[in-house]
């Protein structure tokens, strides 16, 4: 039996292909621009290091004030570099190569690295369910970006201290990771559109963090959901298909 494409769809196909080609070109252009922007930023960072070293040797009452101005400059350039890095990964997400990694081992190492950071802010870090969790196909650099963003969000939600919990769980052929805090929580109205770009309630933030996290998790064939109760805390749940070599537990 032969099938015919509707005339309306035939008429729109060239327009659709042109749109796809244009978006592909824009993505390539954005990636190239991001790369080019990072070159002068690297130069600025290098010369800032040289200038800081010179100022520390300068015997002047203005030294501390000049060092403060330099720190502010470096922080702002660092913000620009971070934004470029985020967009750079957005462009490259379809091309990332993932390798089998033991998720529990990876999370344990990450938690050990972050222990001093959260402890200095009066936060107790608890890790559970990581032993024997299993393998997944992982791109370490982008996945680390997700973990760092979720950790910083949790820390910001607990300015007076609290508990940050990383909990792993195996559910059939899926690996689950929960990042929970005992912070201020969010109302239901704030949860809506949480993963949309440019949506934020934080002053001075662009609102790309959770959108980036969502896109990275999706690129790992995973899912991300958030549950939150005002005054109680927030839990972010990541779910991924188990990778090769992960038998049932």
C-alpha positions as CSV (number, residue, x, y, z in Angstrom):
1,X,0.0,0.0,0.0
2,X,1.4,3.3,-1.0
3,X,1.3,6.3,1.3
4,X,1.2,10.0,0.2
5,X,2.5,12.9,2.3
6,X,-0.2,15.6,2.7
7,X,0.3,18.6,0.4
8,X,0.5,20.9,3.4
9,X,3.4,18.9,4.9
10,X,5.2,18.8,1.5
11,X,5.0,22.6,1.2
12,X,6.4,23.1,4.6
13,X,9.3,20.6,4.3
14,X,11.8,23.0,2.6
15,X,11.0,25.6,5.2
16,X,11.6,23.1,8.0
17,X,14.9,21.9,6.6
18,X,16.0,25.5,6.1
19,X,15.2,26.2,9.8
20,X,17.2,23.2,10.9
21,X,20.2,24.2,8.8
22,X,20.0,27.8,10.2
23,X,19.8,26.6,13.8
24,X,22.8,24.3,13.1
25,X,24.8,27.2,11.7
26,X,23.9,29.4,14.7
27,X,25.0,26.7,17.1
28,X,28.3,26.3,15.3
29,X,28.7,30.1,15.3
30,X,27.9,30.4,19.0
31,X,30.4,27.7,19.9
32,X,33.1,29.4,17.9
33,X,32.3,32.8,19.5
34,X,32.4,31.2,23.0
35,X,35.8,29.8,22.2
36,X,37.1,33.2,20.9
37,X,35.8,35.0,23.9
38,X,37.7,32.7,26.2
39,X,41.0,33.6,24.6
40,X,41.1,37.3,25.8
41,X,39.6,36.3,29.1
42,X,42.6,33.9,29.7
43,X,44.9,36.8,28.9
44,X,43.1,39.0,31.4
45,X,43.4,36.4,34.1
46,X,47.1,36.0,33.4
47,X,47.8,39.7,33.6
48,X,45.7,40.0,36.7
49,X,48.0,37.4,38.3
50,X,51.1,39.5,37.3
51,X,49.5,42.7,38.6
52,X,48.5,41.1,41.9
53,X,52.1,39.9,42.4
54,X,53.4,43.4,41.7
55,X,50.9,45.0,44.1
56,X,51.8,42.7,46.9
57,X,55.4,43.9,46.6
58,X,54.4,47.5,46.4
59,X,55.1,49.5,49.6
60,X,52.1,51.8,49.6
61,X,49.2,52.6,51.8
62,X,47.0,52.2,48.7
63,X,48.1,48.5,48.3
64,X,45.2,46.9,50.1
65,X,42.6,49.0,48.3
66,X,44.1,48.3,44.9
67,X,44.2,44.5,45.7
68,X,40.5,44.7,46.6
69,X,39.7,46.4,43.2
70,X,41.7,43.6,41.5
71,X,39.8,40.9,43.3
72,X,36.5,42.5,42.2
73,X,37.7,42.6,38.6
74,X,38.8,39.0,38.7
75,X,35.5,37.9,40.2
76,X,33.5,39.6,37.4
77,X,35.7,38.2,34.7
78,X,35.3,34.8,36.3
79,X,31.5,35.2,36.1
80,X,31.8,36.0,32.4
81,X,34.0,33.0,31.9
82,X,31.5,30.7,33.7
83,X,28.7,31.9,31.6
84,X,30.7,31.3,28.4
85,X,31.6,27.8,29.7
86,X,27.9,27.0,30.4
87,X,26.9,28.1,26.9
88,X,29.8,26.2,25.4
89,X,28.6,23.0,27.0
90,X,25.0,23.6,25.8
91,X,26.2,23.8,22.2
92,X,28.3,20.6,22.6
93,X,25.9,18.5,24.6
94,X,24.7,16.4,21.6
95,X,28.4,15.4,21.0
96,X,29.5,14.4,24.5
97,X,31.0,11.0,24.8
98,X,30.1,9.0,27.9
99,X,32.0,6.2,29.5
100,X,30.9,3.5,31.9
101,X,31.5,4.7,35.5
102,X,30.6,3.4,38.9
103,X,28.1,6.1,40.0
104,X,28.5,5.3,43.7
105,X,32.3,5.6,43.6
106,X,32.0,8.9,41.6
107,X,29.6,10.4,44.2
108,X,31.7,9.3,47.1
109,X,34.8,11.0,45.6
110,X,32.7,14.2,44.9
111,X,31.4,14.2,48.5
112,X,34.9,13.8,50.0
113,X,36.0,16.7,47.9
114,X,33.1,19.0,49.0
115,X,33.2,18.0,52.7
116,X,35.4,20.9,53.9
117,X,33.4,23.4,51.8
118,X,30.0,22.5,53.3
119,X,31.4,22.0,56.8
120,X,32.8,25.5,56.8
121,X,29.2,26.7,56.4
122,X,27.8,24.8,59.3
123,X,26.3,22.1,57.1
124,X,26.5,18.3,57.7
125,X,27.1,16.3,54.6
126,X,25.5,12.8,54.7
127,X,26.1,10.1,52.0
128,X,24.2,6.9,51.8
129,X,23.3,4.1,49.4
130,X,26.4,4.4,47.2
131,X,28.0,1.0,47.7
132,X,27.1,-1.3,44.9
133,X,24.9,1.3,43.3
134,X,26.0,0.3,39.8
135,X,27.5,1.7,36.6
136,X,26.0,4.3,34.2
137,X,27.3,5.9,31.0
138,X,28.8,9.2,32.3
139,X,30.4,12.3,31.0
140,X,32.4,13.4,34.1
141,X,32.9,17.0,33.4
142,X,29.3,17.9,32.5
143,X,27.9,15.7,35.3
144,X,30.1,17.4,37.8
145,X,28.6,20.7,36.7
146,X,25.2,19.4,37.6
147,X,26.4,18.2,41.1
148,X,28.1,21.5,41.8
149,X,25.1,23.5,40.9
150,X,22.7,21.4,43.0
151,X,25.2,21.5,45.9
152,X,25.5,25.3,45.7
153,X,21.8,25.7,45.5
154,X,21.4,23.6,48.7
155,X,24.1,25.5,50.5
156,X,22.4,28.8,49.6
157,X,19.1,27.5,51.0
158,X,20.7,26.8,54.4
159,X,22.4,30.1,55.4
160,X,22.3,29.1,59.1
161,X,23.5,25.5,58.6
162,X,21.6,22.2,58.2
163,X,21.9,18.8,56.6
164,X,22.8,18.1,53.0
165,X,22.1,14.4,52.0
166,X,23.3,12.5,48.9
167,X,21.3,9.3,48.6
168,X,21.7,6.6,46.0
169,X,19.2,3.9,45.2
170,X,18.9,1.1,42.6
171,X,15.4,0.6,41.2
172,X,15.4,-2.3,38.7
173,X,17.3,-1.1,35.7
174,X,17.5,2.5,36.9
175,X,19.9,4.4,39.2
176,X,18.6,7.1,41.3
177,X,20.4,9.9,43.1
178,X,18.7,12.3,45.5
179,X,20.2,15.6,46.6
180,X,18.2,16.8,49.7
181,X,18.6,19.8,52.0
182,X,16.9,21.0,55.1
183,X,16.7,24.6,53.9
184,X,14.0,27.2,53.3
185,X,12.2,25.2,50.6
186,X,10.2,26.7,47.7
187,X,6.5,27.3,47.2
188,X,4.6,25.5,44.4
189,X,4.4,28.6,42.3
190,X,8.2,28.8,42.2
191,X,8.5,25.1,41.1
192,X,6.6,25.8,37.9
193,X,8.9,26.6,35.1
194,X,11.9,25.8,37.3
195,X,13.9,24.3,34.4
196,X,13.1,27.1,31.9
197,X,16.0,29.3,30.9
198,X,16.2,32.8,32.3
199,X,13.9,32.0,35.1
200,X,15.4,33.0,38.5
201,X,14.5,34.7,41.8
202,X,18.1,35.4,42.7
203,X,19.5,38.9,42.2
204,X,22.4,39.0,39.8
205,X,21.8,35.5,38.4
206,X,21.0,34.8,34.8
207,X,18.8,31.8,35.4
208,X,20.7,29.2,33.4
209,X,21.8,26.8,36.2
210,X,18.8,24.5,36.5
211,X,18.2,24.7,32.7
212,X,21.8,23.6,32.2
213,X,21.3,20.8,34.7
214,X,18.2,19.6,33.0
215,X,19.8,19.6,29.5
216,X,22.9,17.7,30.9
217,X,20.7,15.1,32.6
218,X,18.7,14.7,29.4
219,X,21.9,14.2,27.4
220,X,22.6,11.3,29.9
221,X,19.2,9.8,29.0
222,X,18.0,10.7,32.5
223,X,15.3,12.6,34.2
224,X,15.3,15.3,36.9
225,X,12.5,16.3,39.2
226,X,12.2,18.6,42.2
227,X,10.1,18.3,45.3
228,X,10.0,21.1,47.9
229,X,8.2,22.2,51.0
230,X,8.6,25.7,52.4
231,X,10.3,25.7,55.7
232,X,11.2,22.0,55.4
233,X,13.6,21.6,52.5
234,X,14.1,20.6,48.9
235,X,14.9,17.2,47.2
236,X,16.2,17.0,43.7
237,X,15.9,13.5,42.2
238,X,18.0,12.3,39.3
239,X,17.2,9.1,37.5
240,X,19.4,7.3,34.9
241,X,19.3,4.0,33.1
242,X,21.9,1.6,34.5
243,X,24.9,1.1,32.3
244,X,26.6,-2.0,31.0
245,X,27.9,-4.3,33.6
246,X,25.3,-3.2,36.2
247,X,23.5,-6.4,37.2
248,X,20.4,-6.4,39.5
249,X,21.1,-5.9,43.1
